[in-house]
Amino acid sequence: MTHAGTDVAQPKGRAGTEIRQFSFKASDADLADLRRRINATKWPEREWVQDSSDGVPLRTMQNLARYWGSEYDWKKCEAKLSALPQFTTEINGLDVHFIHVKSKHPNALPVIITHGWPGSIIEQLKIIEPLTNPTAFGGTAADAFHVVIPSSRAPGRSSCSASATLAMSRRAATGGTRSRR
């Protein structure tokens, strides 16, 4: 069974302001089931046009499904995520999952890095080390950041709101609340 766990990372503050440690582990059975379902996809007939005006070409989707169904190494990705400090907190009535990596440089500035849709925090993993430890990449300590990367609407990690998307103003307010914590 897949397991997502949260533990209290610090003493509770005002109601709903606590930050809880987060971890996730996909079971082998769940991963096998996912691969089975991907590989069992019933494909439509090939598109009638030579370009992508009808959407993503069938061949592209089949190649992607073949990769996810037989080649993608979720456990490797899971290990990368598990090596990072992850948390959840409630903001505006929604549970928000985020990675928070603090720089070793004392005057580092906080930065919130968001991803687009349909993206994920995984796209941002490669920039964490250069931002938190710029001296290892030819920069100076003055270039350092404390990095916060929230998951946008991720089931099991961040709550899905009642509306399809958060308004940009609400996202900005949420980011401000997150950075103050």
N, C-alpha and C positions, 0 to 999 in steps of 0.2 A: 504494500500500500504506500502511496506517495505521502510524504510527511512534510508539512510546513509547521514550524514551531516558532513561538515567540516567548521570550522571557523578559522580565522586567530588567532593563539595563540601568536604571537609576531609580531613586525613590520617587514615588508618585508626587506630582505637583498638584496644581489645580485640576479639577475634574477634566479628564480627557487630554491632559497635556503630557502624560508620561511617554517616554520613549522606550520601546521594547526591542530587545535583540531579536533578530530574525534569522532562521535557517530553513533550508529547503532540501529535501532529498527525494528524488524520484525512485520508486521501486523498480526493480528489474521487470516485474510483471506488468507494471503500467507502461514501461517503455516498450516491451514486447507487444503489448496490446496496441499501442499507438502505431508502431511499425506495421503490424498486421492490418490495421484499418487503413493506413496510407497506401499500402501495397494492394489493398482490395478495392481501390477507387474505381468506380465505373466511369469511364471517360466518354465525353460527347464525341460526335463526329468532328472531323477536322474542319477548321474554319474555311470559308469560301474565298477569302481575300488573301493576298500575299503579304500585306502589312499588318500592323497591330491595331487597325481601326475597329476591329471587332473585339478587341481586348487582348489579353496575353495569349500568344499562340499556343496551341495545344502541345506542340513538341516541347516548348519551354516549360510548361506546367508538368509534363510527364518527366522531363529531366530533373526538375526540382523535387518532385515526389519520389523519384528513384533515389536521389541523394538523401532525402530525409528518411526514406523507408529502409535504406540499407547501408549508407555510408556515414551519416552524421554521428559524431561521437558526443552524445549528451553528457556522459559522465565526465569527459574532459572539460566541457563547458561548466558543468556543475562544480567541478573542483576549482576552477578559476573564480567563480562566484563565491564559493564557500571560503576562499582565502581572504575575502574582503569583509570589512565590518558592515553588516546590514542591519537595518532597524525598521520598525513601523511606529507610527504615531497617528493620532486622530487629529485631523484639521478640518474645520467646518463640517463636522459630522461624518467625514470619510476617513477610512484607514488609508494611510499613505506609506508605501514601502520606499526605502531609499538606501543607497550606499553612502557612507560618510567616511572618507579617508582624510585623516588629519596629517598635515605636513610636519616634518621634524623641525622646520624653520619657524622660530617663535613669532615672527612678524608677518606670517602668511595671511593673506586675505581670504575670506570665504567666497566661494563661487558656486552657484547652482547651475548645473548643466542639464538641460532637458533634451529629450529625444523626440523625434516626430512620430507620426503614425503612418504606416504601421511598423514602427520600429520598436526598439527595446534598449534597456540599459546596456545590453551586451555590446552594442555599437560603440559605446563610450569607454569601455574598459581600457582600450589602448592609450587613452590620453591621461589616465589617472596618474601614473608614475611620472611622466614629464611635468605635470602640473604640481604635484606634491613634492617632487624631488628634482627641481630644475638644475641643480648643481651637477647631477649625474649626466646631464644632457647638454652641458656647455653653458647653462644659464647661471644666474646668481641667486642667492637666497632671497633677494628682493623680488624675484619673479615667482615666488612660491604661493600656492593656494591651498586652502583646506577645501576639498572637493565634496560636494553633495550632488548625487545623481538620483533623482526620484524616478520611480517607475510610473508611467502614465497608464492608468486604468488597467492594471494587471490583475486578473482574477487570482485570488490566493495571496496576493501581495498588496495591491492597492485596490480599494473598493471601486466598483463601477457606480457612477452617480446615476440618478434617476434619468437625467437628460443624456443625450448621446455624447456630448462633450462639455467640458467646463468652459465657461466663458473666459476670454482672455483676461478680463479684469479679476475674475475669481482666481485664475491661475497665478496672476501676479500677487494677489493678496495671500494665497496659499504659500507661495515661495517666500514672501516676507515673513510669515509666521514660522515656516520651517527654518529659515536662517537665524531667527531670534532664538530658537530652541538650541 
